[in-house]
Amino acid sequence: MNSNISKKLKEKYETIDQDVDVHLEGLLHSKPINYWDYIHTDALLNLQIQRTNFPDEKVFIMYHQISELLFKMILSEIEQVARAEILEPELFTDKIMRISRYFDVLTSSFSIMKDGMDIEQYNKFRTTLTPASGFQSAQYRKIEFSSTELINLIDKRFRDTIDRNSSYEHAFEHLYWQAAGKDFETGKKTYTLTAFEQRYKEEFIRFTKFYQNNNLWSKFKGLSKEAQRNRALIKAMRHYDFTVNIKWVMAHYNTANHYLNIGGETAEATGGSEWVKYMHPKYQKRIFFPDLWTEKEKEAWGTNI
């Protein structure tokens, strides 16, 4: 063994009070790694458990599983920005562009859903998914929480009047996606929303306590004035904002419309939501980085597409 490597190994294990010889002996007995064990291919390929026998349901399941893996990659990039003690504009820009590329993949991949499933099959197997809903993706909710300040995720109807210093509990009740699980007139919660809250509400509140001051927008505003004028960073953040809150959302919207607009009438989503008002960006005007857009751009948000 190279003497320099031996020295570094010894130093590595001594720092944690470990005997390097014991670890080397363990390496002697360990099996060589291969692709299928490293990726856990067998486990991964056995996660597609259908509720019906329609072949295209498997496409639906795998598509959403792939989306969740991409969400996990996005959250990993955001966390690196959030926990960075020294955040230079170049690093910030690089991370934002990585995240945007993941969302570019998510956006373009909607063609798999839109054009890759038989409409008749979809409208049969989707009835077995009630009352589940896509808005129950906890990882996507976390991406939103970690991207911007909570006020920018408040339902547009309440955003201008809600107390910005109100409790997390109060703010949570007014988040825009609550509209996906409430009667738009009475505010009564559906089972879909109630079950989602029972599973994730406390976790979300803990998550937002850290990201209240460590979300991407807050981290940007914490940079020096000079760094905040960095053109590459501003361009990257605007690209991310537009990609997530318009391009990706509209790709999702158009796919849902393709399957749920039947005979000129809009079908109800599996979770029972008024999904058009919840999803279309022109209604909620979700904008992660509002100060990076002109008033005219914000007014036209989601309408010129």
N, C-alpha and C positions, 0 to 999 in steps of 0.2 A: 504493500500500500504506500502511496506517496506520503512522505514524511510530513509534508505541510498539511495534507488532509488529516492525517492521524493527530497532529497537534491541535487542529481546529475542532476535531471531534471531541478530543479530550477536554478542551476548554469549554465546549458547548455543554457537555454533561456535568462537568465539575460545577458550573454555575447553578445547577439545580440539584447538586449533591447526589449525582448518580454515577455509578461505575460504568465507564465506557465499555469495558470488557463484557459486562453482562448484556449490554445492548447489542454488541457485535455478535455475541453468541446467539442472541435471539434472531438476528439477521441470518445467521447460518441455518437456522431451522425453519425460517419462513419460506412460504411458497413464492415462486416468481409471479409477478403481476401480469394479467392479460387484460385485453380490452373489455371483454364481457363481464369480468368481475369488477373492474374499476368503474364502469358505467352502470353496473347492476342491470344489465340488459334484460335478463329474465324477469326480474321484479317489475321493471318499467313496462314491459310488453304484456304484463298480466294485470295491469291496472284498469283496463277498458272493460268494465262490467256493465253490460247493457240491461235495460229494463224491458226491451222488446226484441223481436227477431228481425227488425228492419235493418238491412246492411248499412244504410246511411246514418243510423244512430251512432255507429262506431266513429264515423267521421266527425260528428258533432262532439262526442266525448273527447277524442284525441285533440281536436282543435282547441278546446277549452283547456285541456291539460297543458298543451304547448304554451298557450297564453299565460297560464299561471307560472310556468317556468321562466318566461320572459319577464313577468312582473317581479319575480324574485331577483333576477339579474338587475333590474332597474333599481329596486330597493337597496341592493348591495352598493351600487354606484352612489346613490343619494346619501347613504350612511357614511361613506368615505368623505364626502363633502361636509356633512353635518359634524363629524368628529375631528375634522382637520384643525389642528392648532394654528398652523400657518397656511393660509389659503391665498395663493397667488392667482391672478387672473388667468394665467395659462393653464394651470391645473383645473380651475373651475370650468373654463371653456371646454377642456378635453372631456371632463366628466359629463357636462351637459350634452355635448355632441354624442357621446356614447349612448346616453339615455335616449336621445332623439333617434338614433339609429335603431335601437330596440323598438321604439314606437313606429318607426317607418316600416319595420318588418311586420308589426302587428297590424298596421293600416293596410298594407298591400295584401296581407294574408286573408283579409275578409273576402277576397274573391273565392277562396276555398269554400267558405260558408255560403256565399251568395250564389255561386254558380256550380258548386260541387255537391249539392244535395238535391234529391228529387223532392219537389214541393209536396206532392201527395204523401210521400213517406214521412216528411218532416211534420206535416200537420196531423199525422196520426200518432207518431211517437212522442210529440211534444205534450200531448194530453197526459201522458204518464209522468211528466216532470212537474206538474202542478203539485204544490205551490212554490217550487223552487224558482229563483229568478237570478239573472246575471248580475243584478245590482248587489247580490250577496257575496261578491268577490271581496273578501277582506283585504287581500293584498292591494287591489286597486284603490280601495278606500285609503289605505296607508300611503300609497303613492301620492294621493291628493294631500293628505295631512302633512306629508314631509316635503311637499313642493311649495306650499304657500301658507300664508297666515289664515287662521280659521275664519276670519271675517269674509274672506273671498270665496268661501265654500258655503256661506249662508244662503238660504233660499232667497232669490231676487226680491220676493215680496216683502221680506223682513230685513234685508241687508242695510237699508238706510236708516231704519228706526231702532234696531236692536242695540242694546247696551254693549259696547265693545269690551267692557270689563266684566260682563256677566260670567257666571260659572260655566265650566265645561259642560255640566249637566244641562244647563239651559241652552247653551249654544248647540249642543248635540241634537236637541229636539227641533232645531231650525235649520239643520244642514239641508242643502238642496236635494240630496238623494232621498231624504225622508218623503219627498213627494212621490217617489216610486212605490211607497208602501202605505200611503195614506189616501183617504178619500179627499180629492182636491177641494171639496166644498166644506165638509164637516171636520176634516182633520183626523177622523177615526183611523186607527192603525189596523193593517191587515195582519193575518197570521204570519205571512212571509216576513214582514218587518219585525214583528214581535219576536219570532224565532231567531232572526238575525241578531237582534239586540241582546237577547238572552245569551247567545253564544259569544258575541264579540264586544259588547258595549264597554265593559270594564277594561278589556285589553286596549280598546281604542283610546279611552280616556288616559290610561297610563302612557300610551304611545304619544299622544298629542302633548302631554306635559313636557316631554323632552323636546319635541319638534316645535313647540310654541316659539322658541327662540333659536332653533337650529334648522328650520326649514330652508329650502333653497332661496326663497325671497328674502328672508331675514339675514341669511348669510351674505347675500349680495349687498343688502343695505348696510351691513357691518363692515364692508370693504372701505378703503380710503376713497376720497372723492375722485382721485385720479383713476383708481382701478374701476370705479363705477362708470367711468367714461370710456372704458376699453371697448373699442368698436367690435372686436371679435367676440367678446363675452356678451355684449348686448345683442348682437346678431344671433348668437347661439341660444340665448334665453328666449328671444322672440320666436325663434324657430321651434323650440321645445313647446312653448305656450300654444302656438298655432297648431303644431302637429298633434298635441294631446287633446286640446279643447275644441278644435274644429275638425281637422282632417280625420283623426282616429274616431272621434265621436260620430262624424257624419258617415264614415264607412260602416260603422256599427248600425247607425240609424237606417241607412239605405238597405243594408242586409235584412234588418228586421222588417222594414217596409216591404221588401221583396216577398217575404213569406207571410206577413200578417195582413197585408192589404189585399183582401179577398173580394173580388167583384166590386171594387171601388169603396169598400167599407173596411175600416181598420179593426182588426181583431184584437181582443184583449190579450195582454201578455200573460205568461204562465203564473206570474206573481200577482196578477190582478191590477197592475199599475196602469195609469194613464201615461204610457211610455213615451208618447210624442212630446208632451209637455215636460217630462222629466229629462228626455234625452237630447232634444234638439237644442243646439247652443244659443239660438236666438231668444229662447225663453228665459234661460237661466243666466246667460252671459258669464259663464265660468271663465275667469281670467286669473292665472296664477300671479302674473307680474304686471299689475295694472298701470304702474307709473311708466312702463316702457312702451306704452301705446298712447296715441293721441286720442282726444275725446271723440273725434270723428271715427277713428278706427274702432273704438269701443262701442260707439252707438250702432255701427254697422256689423258688429260681431255676429258671425254666423248667418248673415243674410245674403252675402254675395257668393254663394256656393251652389 
